[in-house]
Amino acid sequence: MQTSNSSKAFKEAKKVIPGGVNSPVRAFKSVGCDPLFIQRAKGSHIWDIDDNEYIDFVSSWGPMILGHAHDDVLRAINRAAEKGTSYGAPTLIETEMAQQIVSMVPSIEKVRMVNSGTEATMSAIRLARGFTGREKIIKFAGCYHGHGDSFLIKAGSGAITLGLPDSPGVTKYTAKDTLTANYNDLDSVEELFKQQKGQIAAVIVEPVAGNMGVIPPNKNFLKGLRGITKQEGALLIFDEVITGFRLSQGGAQQYFNVMPDITTLGKIIGGGLPVGAYGGRAEIMDLLAPNGPVYQAGTLSGNPLAMSAGLTMLKILNQSTAIYDELEAMAAKVEAGLKSNAADLNIPLVINRVGSMITAFFTSVEKVSSFDEAMTSDAKRYAKVFKASLKNGIYMAPSQFECLFISYAHTTDDIEQLISANRLALEGLK
Ligand SMILES: *Cc1c(COP(=O)(O)O)cnc(C)c1O
């Protein structure tokens, strides 16, 4: 496989872009090779600038649940673009988008659009603080909620991939208002509420952790968080930036039947364009300006191109639960295939999967249900498998601590190629 054009492009990019990339995990740093520069993508396939073709399991880190360059989404974007790309004034499609979200996500009565998942979570905690009059928040080690200052404390995703869970530039005053509990450990949450009685505005959680690799919530974890927050007068925020519209039409809250006070959304909601949103009970959302005193704004929020792409995507997903059944069936095949590869070759591997989110952890612990257990993984082994898979035409996340995403565009053939490439890659570890 020839990737010299990508390597050359990376060298040029590094001269004018910090690290050569606009988001850190893209740099392939933890897998020890140069990143691929992409020229185009269609359906489940993606092409680099050396004209290599891959089956894509990154899916732009989640958004492309229907595959790349979906015809209906493209048509919607083109039609919108011809009428102008931004007005800074209300449009009908914003209300339509809000109605669509309210009809799909069970706990959302009102919703505000922003431009990224990061903006959604930053705004959600400001709102929670405004609503409760309290200052502290609880997050979980290894969960990632975007790059807002308050969340770069034991953060997941690129931050753990690069070994930077806490970032310089976050003031100690900001850091002290973020308390960290352990995922799937309700006692650690109760302990913090006991220590900081009456001071905690909200608990924010990924209902399925996806940024330290996939970690499903234990049976009573989400219900337990609902119970504790209710009792303590704090809000529960589900960060559904990955799980929203991926685990079901109504996201993780519908999948597990636990309702948060505020939900943050991103990724899929933009249909591949930059969009985020946060929503919840009307009495909470109505505290936002211009209705209430909590300020939050955005010049390009509710942008007509982004709304057209996102709304088209959501409408397709809302047509039938058959899409989710199909995703589940394909993902189950992947899980079974990877498991049997590892068993045949006697390679210790823990596979976590919820719906179409999958991570294979290279670890010999029995299960991975916490950040500490995820950290036992051998990231070097992952890097080897990543590189070998790439050579066999499989594009996966360049990090052990991310998800493999199955999209509706993946075919049975794509899945079989993934499993056989994985087998070759595992054989190479011997
Ligand atoms: C990706 C992600 C974010 C941040 O979204 P951006 O659009 O990258 O700012 C927040 N929370 C979770 C759970 C995510 O996976």
PDBQT file of the ligand as one rigid body, heavy atoms in Angstrom, charges set to zero:
ROOT
HETATM    1  C1  LIG A 501     -17.681  13.933  20.253  1.00  0.00    +0.000 C 
HETATM    2  C2  LIG A 501     -18.249  14.135  21.598  1.00  0.00    +0.000 A 
HETATM    3  C3  LIG A 501     -18.431  15.406  22.158  1.00  0.00    +0.000 A 
HETATM    4  C4  LIG A 501     -17.908  16.654  21.496  1.00  0.00    +0.000 C 
HETATM    5  O1  LIG A 501     -18.537  16.937  20.311  1.00  0.00    +0.000 OA
HETATM    6  P1  LIG A 501     -17.780  17.885  19.242  1.00  0.00    +0.000 P 
HETATM    7  O2  LIG A 501     -18.793  18.072  18.153  1.00  0.00    +0.000 OA
HETATM    8  O3  LIG A 501     -16.551  17.151  18.842  1.00  0.00    +0.000 OA
HETATM    9  O4  LIG A 501     -17.468  19.153  19.943  1.00  0.00    +0.000 OA
HETATM   10  C5  LIG A 501     -19.090  15.512  23.357  1.00  0.00    +0.000 A 
HETATM   11  N1  LIG A 501     -19.534  14.428  24.006  1.00  0.00    +0.000 NA
HETATM   12  C6  LIG A 501     -19.371  13.187  23.510  1.00  0.00    +0.000 A 
HETATM   13  C7  LIG A 501     -19.925  12.019  24.263  1.00  0.00    +0.000 C 
HETATM   14  C8  LIG A 501     -18.703  12.991  22.305  1.00  0.00    +0.000 A 
HETATM   15  O5  LIG A 501     -18.481  11.746  21.859  1.00  0.00    +0.000 OA
ENDROOT
TORSDOF 0
